[in-house]
Amino acid sequence: MIEGIEHIGIAVRSIEEARAFYEALGLEVEAIEEVPHEGVRVALIPCGAARIELLESTADDSPVGKFLAKRGPGLHHLCLETDDVKADDATLREAGFRVLRAEPTRGAGGCWVQFVHPASTGGVLLELSQRSDEESD
């Protein structure tokens, strides 16, 4: 079941440069982590009940690297928090929606994630995320 917006992912060329804008608004970077299998560094910025994720590519052939090369910096994806990513994944598949991975995988913060293709969501890359303390094994 979807519980709310978890974060908004924004592709940036440099976390160090991009964070200055959010810090000028009084927001603070909570953590920066690298997700090697995704080829990305992620800066987590709490913002009310949700977060902003600044996504910096660590490899030109990563999804974020390709996004930046094609579109430049900007909104990359919307992430919805779920309490059961595997169940939501199955529901979407059964309904004929296009998901991007064979099954949910680990993402930033150890969360279980699945991405839904923009063709199935009205043009927005959508991520479903389940917190790691609610593992879906």
VOGU-3710 file (C-alpha; in Angstrom, 3 decimals, decimal comma):
1> miegiehigi> 0,000/0,000/0,000  1,281/3,446/-0,897  1,927/5,576/2,188  2,954/8,887/0,597  5,667/10,682/-1,292  9,056/9,476/-0,080  11,264/11,739/-2,172  11,733/13,663/-5,373  14,896/12,763/-7,291  16,719/15,585/-9,060
11> avrsieeara> 19,607/14,833/-11,425  22,500/17,269/-10,915  25,956/17,586/-12,394  27,459/18,250/-8,946  25,981/17,679/-5,501  28,385/20,242/-4,052  27,165/22,933/-6,440  23,461/22,018/-6,300  23,198/21,757/-2,523  23,972/25,474/-2,123
21> fyealgleve> 20,502/26,380/-3,415  18,681/24,145/-0,921  20,932/25,242/1,936  20,145/28,885/1,086  16,501/27,962/1,752  17,428/26,620/5,186  17,392/22,935/4,245  20,311/20,721/5,219  21,913/17,732/3,573  21,307/14,857/5,984
31> aieevphegv> 23,647/12,387/4,314  25,530/11,651/1,116  26,001/8,076/-0,009  27,221/6,276/-3,077  25,168/3,507/-4,656  27,850/1,808/-6,777  25,597/-0,631/-8,639  23,504/2,349/-9,834  26,511/4,543/-10,688  25,257/7,407/-8,549
41> rvalipcgaa> 26,002/9,521/-5,471  22,905/10,605/-3,573  22,497/13,584/-1,242  19,465/13,271/1,044  17,735/16,497/2,058  14,754/16,266/4,462  11,911/18,548/3,422  8,794/18,241/5,564  7,438/14,697/5,486  9,397/13,904/2,307
51> riellestad> 12,947/14,338/1,054  14,747/15,759/-1,922  17,427/13,508/-3,420  20,180/15,116/-5,429  21,510/12,514/-7,868  25,062/12,887/-9,182  26,279/10,374/-11,742  29,511/8,506/-11,064  29,509/6,861/-14,515  28,492/8,234/-17,904
61> dspvgkflak> 26,673/4,992/-18,761  24,597/4,935/-15,545  20,873/5,779/-15,726  21,514/9,228/-14,201  24,565/9,769/-16,427  22,496/9,002/-19,526  19,684/11,237/-18,266  22,090/14,149/-17,757  23,643/13,646/-21,206  20,239/13,602/-22,906
71> rgpglhhlcl> 18,229/16,120/-20,870  20,602/17,960/-18,577  19,945/18,603/-14,885  16,378/18,469/-13,637  13,578/16,368/-12,230  14,545/12,725/-12,604  11,854/10,801/-10,737  9,106/10,800/-8,133  9,337/8,186/-5,389  6,350/6,804/-3,510
81> etddvkadda> 6,811/5,017/-0,202  5,186/1,601/0,065  4,840/-0,912/2,857  5,173/-3,853/0,434  7,155/-3,207/-2,744  6,955/-6,833/-3,883  3,153/-6,838/-3,678  2,902/-3,505/-5,497  5,341/-4,789/-8,138  3,158/-7,874/-8,691
91> tlreagfrvl> -0,036/-5,795/-8,839  1,426/-3,478/-11,470  2,728/-6,380/-13,575  -0,631/-8,157/-13,423  -2,371/-4,949/-14,535  -0,025/-4,676/-17,542  2,097/-1,745/-16,376  5,754/-1,672/-17,383  8,285/-1,988/-14,561  11,996/-1,600/-15,251
101> raeptrgagg> 13,529/-4,402/-13,189  12,917/-8,128/-13,070  12,300/-7,731/-9,344  12,809/-5,089/-6,639  16,460/-4,378/-5,795  18,316/-2,485/-3,081  18,636/1,277/-3,482  19,895/4,180/-1,407  19,609/3,681/2,328  19,193/-0,060/1,799
111> cwvqfvhpas> 15,573/0,391/0,713  13,904/-2,090/-1,616  13,033/-0,281/-4,855  11,295/-0,823/-8,164  10,961/1,668/-11,009  7,930/2,075/-13,261  8,494/3,187/-16,849  7,276/6,697/-17,721  5,124/5,219/-20,520  2,975/3,621/-17,797
121> tggvllelsq> 2,723/6,673/-15,540  1,874/9,583/-17,788  5,458/10,568/-18,520  7,136/10,498/-15,090  9,684/7,906/-13,988  8,175/6,561/-10,772  10,076/4,762/-8,031  8,423/2,588/-5,394  10,469/2,330/-2,200  10,139/0,210/0,925
131> rsdeesd> 12,267/1,066/3,934  14,907/-1,467/4,867  13,400/-2,026/8,318  10,312/-3,349/6,508  12,221/-5,851/4,372  10,326/-7,641/1,667  12,068/-11,027/1,639
//
